[in-house]
C-alpha cells in the first residue's frame, strides 16, 4: 500500500464484451506511458458485483500539485495519443475521483 496520501481513483466503463480488447490495448499502449509519467500504480481491478464491465485503477500522489504535474506529463507524452485513439471506442464512461487518505489509513500502511 502506498503512503502517498492522495489517490486518483479511476473507473472506466468498458463496452459490453470488450474488456479483453481494452485490457490488451491498455497494457500495450497506456502502461509504458503511465509507468514513465505516473510511476507505479496502487492497483488495477475489474468489477465483480454491482455495475459490470468496469475497470478500476488507482495511482497515488504526494499532493495535488504532484498529481497535476504528473498528469500533465502523461497528457503531453508523445505516445499517449496512440492509446487514446486505440481505446476511444472501447470506453463508454469514465469517473475520476481524487480521494485523500485519513491518518488511520496512513498508519495502517506502515504496519507490518
N, C-alpha and C positions, 0 to 999 in steps of 0.2 A: 504494500500500500504506500502511496506517495505521502510525503509530509508537506508537500506544497498545498496551501490552503484553498486555492481557487480551482474549481473543476469545471471544465467545459463538458457538459452532458448533452450529447447529440443523439437525436433519434431520427433515423431515415426510415420512411415507409417505402417499401420496395414493391414494384408491380407484381401482381399475382404470378406465381411460378417463375419468377425472375431472380430469386435470391442467389442461386448458384452462379448465374451470369454476373450479377452485381458483385459478389464476393471475389470472383476472378478478376474483374476489372479493377476493383478497389485494391486488391493485393498487388496486381501487376503495375498499375499506373499511379495510384494515390500513395501507397505506402512508402515508396522510395522518397517521394517529395515530403511526406509528413514526417518521416524519420529525420530528414535533413533539417526541416524547419521547425517542427513542434517538439521533437525529441521522442522519448519512449512513451507510449500510451499507458494509461492506467489499466485499460482493458477493453475488450470487444465482446459483445453479446448479441444474441438473437432472441426474439420473443418466443415464449412457450405458452403462456397463459395471458389472456387479455387480448389487446389488439394484436393482430397477426401480421406477418411479413415485415417486422421491424428489425432494424439493425441499429444497435446502440454502441457508441464508442465514447470513451472518457479520456480526457487529457488534463493534466494538472499544470498549474502555473503558480508562480510566486505572488503575482499581483495582477491587477487589471492592466497596468502598463506592460507587463511581461506578456500577457495574453494578446494585447493589441500589437506589440512588436513582432511576436512570432506568427500571428495570423497574417500580418502584412507580408512577412517573408514568404509564407505559404502562397498567398494570393498572387504575388508577383514572381513566383518561381517560374522559369521558362517552360518547365514540363507540366505544370498544373493544368493549363488549358486542355491538354490531351485527355486527362482524366475527366474533366468537366464535360467535354464533348462525348466521350465514350459512355458516361454514366447518366447523362441527362434523361434519356428515355426510360431508364430503369427506376428512377426515384419519383414517387408520386407526391411526397410531402417531406418536410424537414422541420424539426423543432430543435432549437438551440437554447440551452439553459446554462447560465453561469451560477454555480452554487458554491457556497463558502463553507468550509469545514468548521465545526464547532471545536472548542477546546477539548471536549471529550473525545472527538474523533482523532484529533492530533495526538492525544495521549495514547489512544488505542493503537495507533500506527507505530508508536515507539515501543510498545510492549512486545515481549517475546512470544 
